[in-house]
């Protein structure tokens, strides 16, 4: 009886060791399978499932133009209306005298018409306004006082909203880097505008703080409107397979059938930068 029990215990112990070894082998096998899947995905990555261009494919072919040749020359076609450049109001007029061989010849006569052609120049100029006020000192305390400066004039040299708006638009709307934005403004102003990188980076936060009150009022009005009084939806964007989809986050307590509306753009939302 004791012998059989000892044999049973040995068999159970051996079975436990085999299970432990099997678990280790299975774990290692899953890790190797995961590595194999990653390597296979890297090998099979092309322009259809990644950001790689089709020209980087080893067996890519030339994309032929499927349009039929019309035989016409490129450019404007006969009968197509000509889009002229808008004529501007001239700030300076330069008169060119007629050639002497034409004006003094009897073979030509004036038509009474004037041929006009314009050249438009672009000038970037800076205007510097300096505020000056007398300073007084107290005979008792020695404290120096002067008249208060206008709002926003805090430092020795300040930049108004036009300079900040130009830097903000270049950096955020035109996607110009911070360093190149400062270099561009310094170049076009002849070295008069020398904005630091920290100032350019902080313009977004500065403009956002100026419109915080207006944005809060607009959000409260949206919440008080009838559709938002019952439920509130958020529509963040999620990019999938090259397309932008709206992800709906529904507040607890709303019914599933209440969220079939498509997100609408609030065209009435306006923000003031300056």
Secondary structure by P-SEA (a helix, b strand, c coil): caaaaaaaaaaaaaaaaaaaaaaaaaaaaaaaaaaaaaaaaaaacccccccccccccccccccccccccccccccccccccccccccccccbbbbbbcccccccccccccccbbbbbbbbbbbbbbbbbbbbbbbbbbccccbbbbccccccccccccccaaaaaaaaaaaccccccaaaaaaaaaaaacccccccaaaaaaaaaaaaaaaaaaaaaaaaaaaaccccccbbbbbbbbbcccbbbbbbbbccccccccccccccccccbbbbcc
